[in-house]
Amino acid sequence: MRVITQHKLGGPEVLTIEDAPAPDPLPTEVLVRVKAIGLNPLEARLRAGEFPLIGKPPFILGWDISGVVEAAQTWRFRPGDEAFGMPLFPRAANGYAEVVSAPALHLVRKPPSLSHVEASALPVVGLTAWQGLVDLGSVVEGDRVLVHGGGGGVGHVAVQIAKALGAYVIATASGSKRQFVEELGADEVIDYTEVDFAEVVHDIDVVLDTLGGDTVARSLGVLRPGGHLVTAVAEEDSELVAKFEAAGMRFSGVAVDPDPVALRRLVELVEQGRLRVHVQETFPFDRVADAHRLLDSGHLQGKLVLTV
């Protein structure tokens, strides 16, 4: 099989395609012939050495995969089943490859309503948004939810999940993404290049932050008493935690983990027509460096995907 690996840290040019032996699935694992690979901003940071999550090179990036089961050491899948998921995160899953061995419990069956491209784009962003809004944020019908970065990977899925939960959803986004975010169902879209959200937003029950930086601290003032800020990108800074608690608010960081139950709930929303994952662009496997250059540029609308 072919894999995309890197032997040193750096820019997109360090990503190289090499031949490697196919993995052997262990008991409870399945061997997946990959059809599509979702790309995430975290992988660009790992490639560049900004975040040493999986150690030093050489390593193979990637977690979001969708494909066809070739072999199964488990009763959960049979050869020929179409499956997708986010195996092993945050450990290396070697997802940038033509064949991946993954724990069966970290995958779910791909429904006909999702293409492999769409399925591969969903797990990391979908589970991050679900765990942030549902598991941590406990969003219920009637809540007021603010999503920072509503046009991005996690953000555009979070807007739709919050609406499906019955929340009133306000999203921040650049003006170029306003129409896109409105079409996702946001009740209000704030162009952060023109308007300071902290001056116009109030009485928020849950803030989901996908931006980090000073956005986190500035969001304290928009929460109602007892409100909750959940960040998908910032660390759980002890000073910020103390500041939020002193003000009668809660502050949490969501570190996404594999969750087949939540992934099936996301599939249900897709099949109900209440959730769609937007893929900005696809790249063939051998153009991974070009895909990473676009990933490095930031300000993406939805996700990027490699096709295999």
Helices and strands as residue ranges (DSSP letters): E 2-5, G 12-14, E 16-19, E 29-39, H 41-48, E 64-72, E 82-85, E 99-103, G 104-106, E 107-109, H 116-121, H 123-130, I 131-136, E 144-148, H 153-164, E 168-173, G 175-177, H 178-183, E 188-191, H 197-200, E 204-209, H 214-218, G 219-222, E 223-231, H 238-246, E 250-253, H 260-271, E 279-284, G 285-287, H 288-297, E 303-307
